[in-house]
Amino acid sequence: MILPSGLVVPDIVVADAGATAEDGVSIDAEAVQLVVERVTPGNKTMDRKLKPQLYAEAAVPYYWRLEFDPAPRLITCELDAGPYVETATALPGSVTRIEKPFPFDIDPAGLAQPQHRK
């Protein structure tokens, strides 16, 4: 994803139809509606602090973060005139309904633990 501050690689991107650049790989931030980061032990600071700050500066409306420690959960955030504001936390064992940027039901208990490379 191309931000004003440079290139960033989110784990998942939801963008406007036809948003990929001519190279078929990169996407301009203006077309991005949602980014999702999967927090892994080696990227905690990047995924929790630095990347959300960069996405907010680029005015990406929604940021979701998948956490796996101590249990799978999804934290959803929405841009609110500055930094992201947490809007919901989906916890394992119950279905949580997310309304924005699109209706979405999730029970994080079904999410797989990320595999660690050795």
N, C-alpha and C positions, 0 to 999 in steps of 0.2 A: 504494500500500500504506500502510495507516495503522499507524504505529509509536507507541509511547508518546511519542517525541520529536517527532512530527509526521508529515507526509506525505512519502513518498519514492517515486520512480518508477523501479523496476528495469526493465531491458530485457526480461527474461523472468521470470515467476512461475509456480511449480508449487504449487498449493494444494489443500486438501481439496475434494471435490465439494460444490457448492452454497455455496461460501465467499464469493461476491461479496455485498457489502452491498446494501441496498435500492436504491441508486442504480445497481446493475449494473456499476459501474466500480471502486470501491475494495474492498479486501480487508483485513480485520483481520489483524495479524501472527500471531495465535495459529493461524490456519488455513493459514499459509504453511509449506511443507515445504522449498522450494528457491528461491533467487533466482540469476539469472544476469546478470552485467554484461558488456557488450561495451566494452572499453576503447578510447577514441578519444583522439586527441591533445589535444583540449580538455578532457577529463574524467579524465585519468589520476589525479590526486590524489583526486578524489571516488570513483572506482571502485575504486582500490587501497587507500585508507586510510579515508576518512570513511564511505562506505556500509557496508563490512564491519563497522566498529565499531558503527554504528547497528543493523545486522541482528543482530549478536551480542547487543547490549543487549536487543533484542526477542526473543531466544531462537529465531531462525530456524535450524533445525538444519543446513542445508547452504547453502553459498555457492560458486558457480562463477564463474570469471572468464575470458572470452575475450580473449586478447591477439593482436595482429596484427603487432607490430613486434618483432623483425625478420621473423618468420614466424608463421603461425597456430598457436596452441596453446591448450589448455584446462587451466586449473589448478582442481582441485577441492579444496574445504575442508569440514571438518566441525567443528561446534561442540564444544568439549571443555572444559567447566567454566570458561569465560571466553572468551578470543579463539578465532578459528578456527585450526585446525591443517590444514596442507596434507596431503592424502591421496594425490593423484596429479597428474601432469602428462602430458597427452596431447600428443605431439609429431607434427609432420607426417611422413607417410611410413610410419607404422605404426598399426595399429588398437589402441587401448587400451580395455580393458574396465573400466567403472565399475560398481560393484555397488550403491552407496547414493546416493540414496534409492530407486533402482530400477535394474535392469540396463540398461546402455547401452553400446553400442560406438561408438567415434568415431575417425576419422582426420582431424585438423584440416586436412590438406592440401586437403580438399574445401570448406573454409569460404571464403566470399567476403570479400575485403578491403572494409572499410566505405567507403562513398562519402563524400568530404569535400565539404561545401557551400561554395560560393564566394560 
